[in-house]
Amino acid sequence: MPRALVLPAAVTGAGIALRAFCDDDVETVCEASRDPLIPDLTTVPRDADRRGALAYIARQHRRLRSGTGYSFAIADAADRAIGQIGLWPVRDDPGRASVGYWVVESARGNGHASAALRALSEWAWTLPSIERLELFVEPWNTGSWKAAEAAGFQREGLLRSWRVIRSERRDLLVYSRIRESGEPNVGSAHRPGA
Ligand SMILES: CC(C)(COP(=O)(O)OP(=O)(O)OC[C@H]1O[C@@H](n2cnc3c(N)ncnc32)[C@H](O)[C@@H]1OP(=O)(O)O)[C@@H](O)C(=O)NCCC(=O)NCCS
């Protein structure tokens, strides 16, 4: 049984903070649920009502308790949730973790996804086991791969027919960031078993 994980109190970046979801974030989840893409890529239910949005928020907390991974709300300078970003250790290889994210339409184009990705990556190096972060993007999703590049991720190639999205197998670009020598791998907000 995987051990429970602990979310740090807050991870800060340029104009954003990563923090735990709370029930006050329900409107943000409802907005995300009306996005044409986010429900196809994530577990945000399509056209969620308040109850559906609260269930999504509860699931983010469960991911931590079950040891599945770290799901943060991305909050703006006024502490309004504007998106989500998650770090998901790969089950059979604790040295690798994948990253996924979304930002609601009303908050896009302000550099928030890039800032959240950079903050998450830098925090990830405080987790002693993580050596490689990876993310997967459809080639047409310029905003997503540009955010990844702005946060120091490098394009590795195109994985053909990699994953089913919207009922079809899709090609996905794979991006990664590797722990650099000199980046911390000790001291941490990660307290397995806490
Ligand atoms: C992809 C997404 C997270 C980008 O969020 P964002 O906060 O607007 O991103 P940023 O403001 O950090 O922009 C990052 C870069 O992409 C560019 N960009 C953003 N949206 C763009 C778009 N629709 N088309 C082209 N470029 C775009 C920005 O200009 C910026 O480029 P720069 O670094 O050269 O200045 C957001 O559009 C989203 O949530 N989309 C739906 C879900 C999704 O695709 N998630 C990622 C799955 S892999």
The ligand as an SDF file (V2000), in Angstrom:
LIG
                    3D

 48 50  0  0  0  0  0  0  0  0999 V2000
   -2.2520   25.2820  -21.8460 C   0  0  0  0  0  0  0  0  0  0  0  0
   -2.6290   26.2320  -20.7040 C   0  0  0  0  0  0  0  0  0  0  0  0
   -2.3260   25.5560  -19.3740 C   0  0  0  0  0  0  0  0  0  0  0  0
   -1.7820   27.5150  -20.8410 C   0  0  0  0  0  0  0  0  0  0  0  0
   -2.0560   28.3530  -19.7130 O   0  0  0  0  0  0  0  0  0  0  0  0
   -1.6160   29.8900  -19.6800 P   0  0  0  0  0  0  0  0  0  0  0  0
   -1.5950   30.3260  -18.2500 O   0  0  0  0  0  0  0  0  0  0  0  0
   -2.4190   30.6850  -20.6240 O   0  0  0  0  0  0  0  0  0  0  0  0
   -0.1160   29.7840  -20.2350 O   0  0  0  0  0  0  0  0  0  0  0  0
    0.9840   30.9440  -20.1670 P   0  0  0  0  0  0  0  0  0  0  0  0
    0.3210   32.2740  -20.0340 O   0  0  0  0  0  0  0  0  0  0  0  0
    2.0100   30.5350  -19.1540 O   0  0  0  0  0  0  0  0  0  0  0  0
    1.5980   30.8710  -21.6440 O   0  0  0  0  0  0  0  0  0  0  0  0
    2.6800   30.0630  -21.9870 C   0  0  0  0  0  0  0  0  0  0  0  0
    3.1550   30.4280  -23.3800 C   0  0  0  0  0  0  0  0  0  0  0  0
    2.2170   29.9660  -24.3370 O   0  0  0  0  0  0  0  0  0  0  0  0
    1.7340   31.0230  -25.1290 C   0  0  0  0  0  0  0  0  0  0  0  0
    0.3210   30.7270  -25.3340 N   0  0  0  0  0  0  0  0  0  0  0  0
   -0.6250   30.6020  -24.3780 C   0  0  0  0  0  0  0  0  0  0  0  0
   -1.7950   30.2440  -24.9540 N   0  0  0  0  0  0  0  0  0  0  0  0
   -1.5580   30.1530  -26.2920 C   0  0  0  0  0  0  0  0  0  0  0  0
   -2.3560   29.7990  -27.4020 C   0  0  0  0  0  0  0  0  0  0  0  0
   -3.6560   29.4850  -27.2610 N   0  0  0  0  0  0  0  0  0  0  0  0
   -1.7710   29.7960  -28.6270 N   0  0  0  0  0  0  0  0  0  0  0  0
   -0.4730   30.0840  -28.7930 C   0  0  0  0  0  0  0  0  0  0  0  0
    0.3450   30.4080  -27.7540 N   0  0  0  0  0  0  0  0  0  0  0  0
   -0.1940   30.4470  -26.5260 C   0  0  0  0  0  0  0  0  0  0  0  0
    1.9880   32.2560  -24.3050 C   0  0  0  0  0  0  0  0  0  0  0  0
    2.1170   33.4030  -25.1220 O   0  0  0  0  0  0  0  0  0  0  0  0
    3.2940   31.9040  -23.6580 C   0  0  0  0  0  0  0  0  0  0  0  0
    4.3210   32.0260  -24.6120 O   0  0  0  0  0  0  0  0  0  0  0  0
    5.7100   32.7340  -24.2600 P   0  0  0  0  0  0  0  0  0  0  0  0
    6.3760   31.8570  -23.2020 O   0  0  0  0  0  0  0  0  0  0  0  0
    6.4520   32.7140  -25.5640 O   0  0  0  0  0  0  0  0  0  0  0  0
    5.3640   34.0880  -23.7490 O   0  0  0  0  0  0  0  0  0  0  0  0
   -4.1400   26.6220  -20.7840 C   0  0  0  0  0  0  0  0  0  0  0  0
   -4.4190   27.1470  -22.0690 O   0  0  0  0  0  0  0  0  0  0  0  0
   -5.0570   25.4170  -20.5400 C   0  0  0  0  0  0  0  0  0  0  0  0
   -5.3340   25.0860  -19.3860 O   0  0  0  0  0  0  0  0  0  0  0  0
   -5.5490   24.7790  -21.6090 N   0  0  0  0  0  0  0  0  0  0  0  0
   -6.4860   23.6450  -21.4680 C   0  0  0  0  0  0  0  0  0  0  0  0
   -5.8770   22.4510  -20.7220 C   0  0  0  0  0  0  0  0  0  0  0  0
   -4.5370   22.0390  -21.2720 C   0  0  0  0  0  0  0  0  0  0  0  0
   -4.2710   22.1050  -22.4710 O   0  0  0  0  0  0  0  0  0  0  0  0
   -3.6530   21.6060  -20.3420 N   0  0  0  0  0  0  0  0  0  0  0  0
   -2.3250   21.1160  -20.7240 C   0  0  0  0  0  0  0  0  0  0  0  0
   -2.4280   19.7100  -21.1790 C   0  0  0  0  0  0  0  0  0  0  0  0
   -0.8820   19.0930  -21.7760 S   0  0  0  0  0  0  0  0  0  0  0  0
  1  2  1  0
  2  3  1  0
  2  4  1  0
  2 36  1  0
  4  5  1  0
  5  6  1  0
  6  7  2  0
  6  8  1  0
  6  9  1  0
  9 10  1  0
 10 11  2  0
 10 12  1  0
 10 13  1  0
 13 14  1  0
 14 15  1  0
 15 16  1  0
 15 30  1  0
 16 17  1  0
 17 18  1  0
 17 28  1  0
 18 19  1  0
 18 27  1  0
 19 20  2  0
 20 21  1  0
 21 22  1  0
 21 27  2  0
 22 23  1  0
 22 24  2  0
 24 25  1  0
 25 26  2  0
 26 27  1  0
 28 29  1  0
 28 30  1  0
 30 31  1  0
 31 32  1  0
 32 33  2  0
 32 34  1  0
 32 35  1  0
 36 37  1  0
 36 38  1  0
 38 39  2  0
 38 40  1  0
 40 41  1  0
 41 42  1  0
 42 43  1  0
 43 44  2  0
 43 45  1  0
 45 46  1  0
 46 47  1  0
 47 48  1  0
M  END
$$$$
